[in-house]
Amino acid sequence: MVKMPDAVGGPRIVLASRLFTPEVSAGAFRLNALARGLVRLGAEVTVITSRPPAHAPAADDADLRVLRWPVLRDRGGNVRGYLQYASFDGPLLLRLLARSWDLAVAESPPTTGMMVRLAAALRRRPFVYYAADVWTDGVISMGAPRPVVGLMRWMERAVLRSAAVVLSVSDEVSERLVQLGANPNRIVTVGNGIDTTVFRPDVHTIAPSGESYFVYTGTMSEWQQPDVFIRGFASLAHEFPELRLRFFGQGAVESQLRALADELVPGRVQFGGVVDPAHSASWIRGACAALVSIAPGIGYDFARPTKTYAAAACGTPVLFAGADVGGALVRDAGLGLAVDFTPEAVAEGMRALLDSHASGETDRLRARRAGWARENVSLAAVGDRAAAAAAAATTAGFPGPDTPQVD
């Protein structure tokens, strides 16, 4: 691990992200872990972010200076969409130039990266780009107009080529970043993870006594298409009259999911909204299985959703539907079942996991699954790896395009 000076007089690092805790999202948790990892290395950390929505839990900003600004949000409270991004990115350049710092870290989207890139050029300071995914691929998957795709691709490439360090969450993302023009010598694959102090096999369950249910937590988006679980459940609901589906979180397709549930299985699917991580862990711990999906063929086949890690940390099996990378993770680590992205395959997977739950196999495997999570996907360890990689850039000087900075 890179050793940095004590906090007094340590490197001044600013993190720019439209999302940060207490918002309930994988990106917010990942940035918080990075920030705290930098503090542990002795850095003085300032986070420039947005004000959280009203439904967010209380913030715990101990050891960090967090500057929160108003931002446009959609009807669901998300900073999602061109106007919403612009409301954060537009003032960001001035906010960065108004402060003194030694290193900046930018979280996606690339519009935020471009503002940080420009500020870094004007300050002649290095910056780090945290690439949790490939933004251009996501824009294409949503059917954006060709000029928008072209502009986003240009921005993403410019940010990747100028960053002193690019932090990547997986080997698959790293490979795609290289295809987009990132210098492989600058990419550091730090992985992704979950807070295993919150998501644990010994948390108390809060479901009604005796209720059997499958649970879906987190974002409900076009690239996940979780309607496949409602359709699969509808085909077997009559066989298990006490069985329920529970959805927690929000997203662009939530209203469609609600309408579909009312049409196919009225009264059998509950939507609980956004809940804090502790409540999410309790619902996952009590479920027959956690539902995770990645719609194949729309640009996110390389994704490994943190929903999988959250379930594993609670010892709860995963029912994964979709792309091969996420499915292989579930199969290879023994975290549950991976099935094709069809309602029929989902229904068969649900039957198998209900049998495992009834036979006691789920509880017998709980400790092993949770142990795998502690050893492999601890968010604190990910934060420390990311912090060490970012810290290396503080002595790299201002990089010119395509100049290697990290071996």
matplotlib code that plots the C-alpha trace (Angstrom):
import matplotlib.pyplot as plt

x = [0.0, 1.2, 2.2, 1.0, 1.8, -0.2, -3.6, -2.2, -0.6, -1.4, -2.3, -5.5, -7.8, -11.2, -13.8, -16.5, -19.5, -23.2, -24.0, -22.5, -23.7, -26.3, -27.8, -28.5, -26.6, -23.6, -21.7, -22.3, -21.0, -18.0, -17.0, -17.5, -15.1, -12.6, -12.8, -12.3, -9.5, -7.8, -8.3, -6.7, -3.7, -3.4, -5.1, -7.4, -10.5, -13.3, -16.3, -18.2, -21.6, -25.4, -27.9, -29.5, -33.2, -35.7, -36.0, -32.3, -31.1, -29.2, -25.7, -22.6, -19.8, -17.3, -13.7, -14.8, -15.7, -18.7, -20.0, -23.5, -25.2, -28.8, -29.3, -32.2, -33.7, -36.3, -39.7, -38.2, -35.5, -32.7, -30.0, -30.6, -31.0, -29.2, -30.7, -30.1, -26.4, -26.0, -27.4, -24.5, -21.7, -22.4, -21.4, -18.8, -15.9, -16.2, -16.5, -13.3, -11.4, -12.5, -10.6, -6.9, -6.2, -3.4, -5.5, -9.1, -11.1, -14.1, -16.9, -18.9, -20.7, -18.0, -19.6, -18.4, -15.1, -14.8, -15.3, -12.7, -10.3, -10.6, -10.1, -7.1, -5.6, -6.1, -4.6, -1.9, -2.8, -3.5, -6.9, -8.2, -11.3, -13.4, -14.9, -17.6, -18.9, -18.6, -20.9, -21.1, -22.3, -25.1, -26.1, -26.2, -28.3, -30.9, -31.3, -29.8, -29.6, -26.3, -25.1, -25.5, -23.6, -20.8, -20.5, -20.5, -17.9, -15.7, -15.9, -15.4, -12.2, -10.9, -11.3, -9.8, -6.8, -6.0, -6.5, -3.4, -5.1, -8.3, -9.9, -11.9, -14.3, -13.5, -11.3, -14.1, -14.6, -10.8, -10.7, -13.5, -11.8, -8.7, -10.9, -12.1, -8.6, -7.5, -3.8, -3.6, -0.6, -2.9, -5.7, -5.9, -8.5, -9.6, -12.8, -16.1, -17.6, -20.2, -20.1, -19.8, -20.2, -23.8, -24.6, -24.1, -25.6, -26.6, -28.7, -32.3, -35.0, -38.0, -40.4, -43.8, -43.4, -43.6, -43.7, -41.9, -40.6, -38.0, -36.4, -35.1, -33.1, -31.6, -31.9, -34.7, -33.4, -33.6, -30.3, -31.6, -35.2, -36.4, -39.9, -38.5, -38.9, -42.5, -43.4, -41.6, -43.3, -46.7, -46.4, -46.0, -47.9, -50.9, -48.7, -47.5, -50.4, -48.4, -45.3, -44.5, -42.1, -40.7, -39.0, -36.9, -35.3, -36.3, -35.5, -36.6, -38.8, -40.4, -43.8, -43.8, -43.1, -45.9, -48.3, -47.2, -47.5, -51.0, -51.9, -50.4, -50.3, -52.4, -51.6, -48.6, -45.8, -44.9, -42.8, -41.1, -39.3, -35.8, -34.5, -31.3, -28.6, -29.4, -33.0, -32.0, -29.7, -32.6, -34.9, -32.2, -31.4, -35.0, -35.6, -35.7, -33.4, -32.3, -33.1, -30.4, -30.6, -28.6, -30.4, -28.1, -27.0, -27.7, -24.2, -23.9, -22.9, -19.7, -21.4, -21.2, -24.0, -23.4, -26.8, -25.0, -22.4, -25.0, -26.9, -23.8, -22.7, -26.0, -25.6, -28.7, -28.7, -28.9, -31.2, -29.4, -31.0, -29.1, -25.6, -22.8, -20.3, -22.7, -24.0, -20.5, -19.8, -22.8, -22.0, -18.3, -18.5, -21.5, -23.7, -27.0, -28.5, -27.8, -30.5, -31.4, -33.1, -36.6, -39.7, -39.7, -36.1, -36.8, -39.8, -37.8, -35.0, -37.6, -38.9, -35.5, -34.6, -37.9, -37.0, -33.6, -35.1, -37.6, -35.1, -32.7, -29.9, -30.1, -29.2, -26.6, -24.8, -25.3, -22.0, -19.9, -21.5, -21.0, -17.4, -16.8, -18.1, -15.9, -12.8, -13.5, -15.8, -15.2, -15.9, -13.4, -10.7, -11.8, -11.7, -8.2, -7.0, -8.6, -7.1, -3.6, -3.9, -5.2, -2.5, 0.2, -1.0, -0.3, 3.4, 2.9, 2.7, 0.3, -0.1, -0.2, -2.5, -1.4, 1.6, 1.9, 1.8, 1.3, 3.2]
y = [0.0, 3.5, 5.4, 9.0, 11.8, 12.2, 14.0, 17.4, 18.8, 15.6, 15.6, 17.5, 15.3, 16.3, 13.8, 14.9, 12.8, 13.5, 10.7, 10.1, 8.5, 8.6, 7.9, 4.2, 3.2, 1.1, 4.1, 6.1, 3.3, 2.8, 6.5, 6.5, 3.5, 5.3, 8.5, 6.7, 4.7, 8.0, 9.3, 6.2, 7.0, 10.5, 12.6, 15.6, 14.6, 16.9, 15.5, 17.7, 16.2, 16.8, 17.2, 13.8, 13.3, 13.5, 9.7, 9.1, 7.9, 10.3, 11.1, 10.1, 12.3, 11.8, 12.3, 13.8, 17.3, 16.9, 19.9, 19.3, 21.4, 21.5, 19.5, 18.6, 15.2, 13.2, 12.3, 9.3, 11.4, 10.2, 12.3, 10.6, 12.3, 15.0, 18.0, 16.3, 15.6, 19.2, 20.7, 19.1, 19.2, 22.8, 24.5, 21.9, 23.6, 26.8, 24.8, 22.9, 26.1, 27.8, 25.3, 24.2, 20.6, 18.2, 15.5, 15.2, 12.1, 12.0, 9.5, 8.8, 10.0, 11.3, 14.8, 15.0, 13.6, 16.4, 19.1, 17.5, 17.1, 20.8, 21.9, 19.6, 21.1, 24.6, 23.8, 21.6, 18.8, 15.1, 13.5, 10.0, 8.6, 5.9, 3.8, 1.6, 0.8, 1.9, 4.9, 4.9, 1.3, 2.3, 5.2, 2.9, 0.3, 3.0, 3.9, 7.4, 9.3, 8.9, 12.4, 11.9, 8.6, 10.2, 13.1, 10.8, 8.5, 11.5, 12.7, 9.3, 8.7, 12.1, 11.5, 8.1, 9.3, 12.2, 10.6, 9.8, 6.7, 4.9, 2.8, -0.2, -2.5, -5.7, -7.3, -7.1, -3.4, -2.9, -4.7, -2.5, 0.7, -0.3, -0.8, 2.7, 4.1, 4.0, 3.3, -0.1, 1.0, 3.5, 1.2, -0.3, -3.0, -2.6, -4.8, -4.1, -5.0, -4.8, -3.6, -7.0, -5.3, -4.5, -7.4, -10.4, -13.8, -13.0, -9.9, -10.1, -10.7, -8.3, -10.0, -11.1, -14.4, -17.4, -15.4, -16.9, -14.5, -13.6, -10.2, -7.7, -4.8, -1.7, -0.1, -1.1, -0.1, -0.9, -2.9, -5.1, -5.6, -7.2, -7.7, -11.2, -12.1, -11.0, -12.9, -16.0, -15.7, -15.3, -18.7, -20.5, -18.2, -20.5, -23.4, -21.4, -19.2, -17.8, -16.9, -13.2, -11.0, -8.0, -5.1, -2.5, 0.5, 2.5, 3.2, 4.1, 1.0, 0.9, 2.2, -0.5, -3.2, -2.0, -2.1, -5.5, -6.9, -5.5, -7.1, -10.6, -11.2, -8.6, -8.3, -10.7, -8.2, -5.6, -2.5, -1.1, 1.9, 2.9, 1.5, 1.9, -0.8, -2.3, -2.8, -4.1, -6.7, -7.8, -8.4, -10.2, -12.4, -13.6, -14.3, -17.7, -16.1, -12.7, -11.8, -10.4, -9.8, -8.3, -8.3, -9.9, -8.3, -4.6, -3.5, -4.6, -8.2, -7.6, -6.4, -8.1, -6.5, -5.7, -7.2, -10.6, -9.6, -8.3, -11.6, -13.7, -11.6, -12.5, -16.1, -16.0, -17.7, -15.7, -16.4, -14.8, -14.3, -13.0, -12.4, -14.9, -12.9, -12.4, -16.0, -17.4, -15.6, -17.2, -20.7, -20.7, -19.4, -21.5, -18.5, -19.9, -20.6, -18.9, -19.3, -18.1, -14.7, -16.1, -16.3, -20.1, -20.4, -18.0, -20.1, -23.3, -21.6, -20.3, -23.9, -25.3, -22.6, -23.0, -26.7, -25.9, -23.5, -26.1, -28.9, -26.8, -26.7, -22.9, -22.6, -25.3, -23.3, -19.9, -19.7, -20.8, -18.2, -15.4, -16.5, -16.2, -12.7, -11.7, -13.0, -11.8, -8.7, -6.6, -3.0, -1.8, -3.8, -2.4, 1.1, 0.6, -0.7, 2.2, 4.7, 3.2, 3.5, 7.0, 8.0, 7.0, 9.7, 12.5, 12.4, 11.7, 15.3, 16.6, 13.9, 14.6, 12.5, 8.9, 9.3, 6.3, 7.3, 4.0, 0.8]
z = [0.0, -0.8, 2.3, 2.5, 5.0, 8.2, 7.8, 8.8, 5.6, 3.7, 0.0, -0.7, -2.7, -4.1, -5.3, -7.7, -8.0, -8.6, -6.1, -2.6, 0.6, 2.2, -1.2, -1.6, -4.7, -5.5, -6.9, -3.7, -1.5, -3.8, -3.6, 0.1, 0.5, -1.7, 0.3, 3.6, 2.1, 1.2, 4.7, 6.1, 3.9, 5.4, 2.7, 3.3, 1.4, 0.1, -1.7, -4.1, -4.6, -4.7, -2.0, -1.3, -1.9, 0.9, 1.2, 1.7, 5.2, 7.5, 6.4, 8.3, 6.9, 9.8, 8.7, 5.4, 4.2, 2.0, 0.0, -1.2, -3.8, -5.2, -8.4, -10.6, -10.1, -12.0, -10.6, -8.8, -7.1, -9.4, -11.0, -14.3, -17.7, -19.7, -17.8, -14.4, -15.3, -16.6, -13.4, -11.5, -14.2, -15.2, -11.9, -11.2, -13.0, -11.0, -7.8, -8.6, -9.6, -6.3, -4.3, -3.9, -4.4, -5.4, -7.0, -8.3, -8.7, -11.1, -11.1, -14.2, -16.3, -18.7, -18.6, -15.0, -16.1, -18.7, -16.1, -13.9, -16.8, -17.7, -14.1, -13.8, -17.0, -15.8, -12.4, -13.9, -11.5, -12.2, -12.0, -11.6, -13.4, -11.7, -14.4, -12.9, -16.4, -20.0, -20.3, -24.1, -24.2, -21.8, -24.0, -27.0, -25.2, -24.4, -28.1, -27.9, -31.2, -33.1, -32.4, -28.7, -28.9, -30.9, -28.4, -25.4, -27.0, -27.7, -24.1, -22.7, -24.8, -24.0, -20.2, -20.4, -22.4, -20.1, -16.6, -14.7, -13.4, -14.5, -11.8, -13.1, -11.3, -13.3, -15.9, -18.4, -17.9, -18.2, -21.5, -22.9, -21.7, -23.6, -26.7, -26.2, -26.2, -22.6, -22.0, -20.4, -18.3, -16.5, -15.7, -12.2, -11.7, -8.1, -8.2, -6.7, -3.4, -0.6, 3.0, 4.8, 8.2, 7.1, 4.9, 7.1, 7.6, 11.2, 10.6, 11.9, 9.4, 9.3, 7.0, 8.4, 10.3, 8.0, 4.7, 1.8, -0.8, -3.4, -3.2, -5.7, -4.4, -6.0, -9.4, -11.8, -15.2, -18.9, -18.8, -16.0, -17.2, -14.0, -15.5, -16.4, -12.7, -12.5, -15.7, -14.4, -11.0, -12.7, -14.3, -11.0, -8.6, -8.5, -7.3, -4.2, -3.1, -0.1, -2.1, -2.7, -4.7, -2.9, -4.8, -3.0, -4.7, -7.7, -11.3, -14.8, -15.3, -11.8, -13.1, -15.8, -13.3, -11.0, -14.0, -15.1, -11.5, -11.2, -14.6, -14.1, -10.3, -8.5, -4.8, -5.0, -5.7, -3.1, -3.9, -0.8, -2.2, -1.2, 2.1, 3.9, 3.6, 7.0, 6.1, 2.7, 4.3, 6.6, 3.7, 1.7, 4.7, 5.1, 1.4, -0.3, -2.9, -4.2, -7.8, -10.0, -13.8, -16.7, -20.0, -22.5, -25.8, -24.9, -23.9, -20.3, -20.7, -18.8, -15.6, -12.2, -10.2, -6.6, -5.8, -6.2, -3.6, -1.2, -1.3, -0.9, 2.1, 3.8, 2.8, 0.6, -2.7, -6.0, -8.9, -11.7, -15.1, -18.1, -19.5, -19.2, -17.1, -14.2, -14.5, -14.5, -11.2, -9.6, -10.9, -10.2, -6.7, -5.8, -5.0, -6.3, -9.8, -13.1, -15.7, -19.2, -19.6, -20.1, -17.9, -18.3, -17.1, -14.2, -13.1, -13.1, -11.1, -8.5, -8.1, -7.5, -5.0, -3.1, -2.8, -1.5, 1.0, 2.2, 2.5, 4.6, 2.0, 1.8, 5.5, 5.3, 2.6, 4.2, 6.1, 3.1, 0.8, 3.4, 3.9, 0.2, 0.3, 3.2, 1.5, -2.0, -2.2, 1.0, 0.0, 2.5, 0.7, -2.6, -1.2, 0.0, -3.4, -5.1, -2.7, -3.1, -6.9, -6.7, -4.2, -6.8, -9.1, -6.5, -7.4, -11.2, -12.2, -14.8, -17.5, -21.2, -23.3, -23.7, -21.3, -19.0, -15.3, -13.6, -14.3]

ax = plt.figure().add_subplot(projection="3d")
ax.plot(x, y, z, "-o")
ax.set_aspect("equal")
plt.show()
